[in-house]
Amino acid sequence: RGHAHPPRTLHPKNKRTLFAFPQPNQVDHLLRLAQSSANERIALLPLWPAAPWFNKAAQLSVSLSHLLSPDAITPSHQYAPSRPNWEWIGVRLSGRRSTRLTFRRGLEHVSAYTIAPTANMLGPGRPFGPSPKTLKYLQHFLDIALQAKF
């Protein structure tokens, strides 16, 4: 009594796709939530192959990653916002095994799939040219996704 609740159709648990832009120290928590949930998440993550959560993110991915330049993201709530010097990826994550398997089966039909500079690499309003190291990281992300057993 006395508490207003949003209509059931607007409650976050009823949505199929959620958006997440976690702080880097919260990415592992986001991935645990994604793995245990039937909801899909579109997440913006730092492209950090050495991060302990990198493999898990690749294994839960159900889309090709979209690369964003360091300039595409500006931290908020800072007195003097800093600009990170790493690239970001936008990727769809799913806790449903069937969704992940469907995505991987779709990629199996593409022979020798490799990452190359394409239109899915976005800067602030314009395409940008990723470095060979960045392309290697993206290929590594895709390879982990393809080799995942779950």
Stockholm file with secondary structure:
# STOCKHOLM 1.0

chainA/1-150         RGHAHPPRTLHPKNKRTLFAFPQPNQVDHLLRLAQSSANERIALLPLWPAAPWFNKAAQLSVSLSHLLSPDAITPSHQYAPSRPNWEWIGVRLSGRRSTRLTFRRGLEHVSAYTIAPTANMLGPGRPFGPSPKTLKYLQHFLDIALQAKF
#=GR chainA/1-150 SS CCCCCCCGGGSGGGCSEEEECCCGGGHHHHHHHHHTCSSEEEEEEECCTTSTTHHHHHHHBCSCCEEECGGGCCCCSCSSCCCCSSCEEEEEECSCHHHHHHHHHHHHTSTTCCCCCCTTEECSSSBCCCCHHHHHHHHHHHHHHHHCCC
#=GC SS_cons         CCCCCCCGGGSGGGCSEEEECCCGGGHHHHHHHHHTCSSEEEEEEECCTTSTTHHHHHHHBCSCCEEECGGGCCCCSCSSCCCCSSCEEEEEECSCHHHHHHHHHHHHTSTTCCCCCCTTEECSSSBCCCCHHHHHHHHHHHHHHHHCCC
//
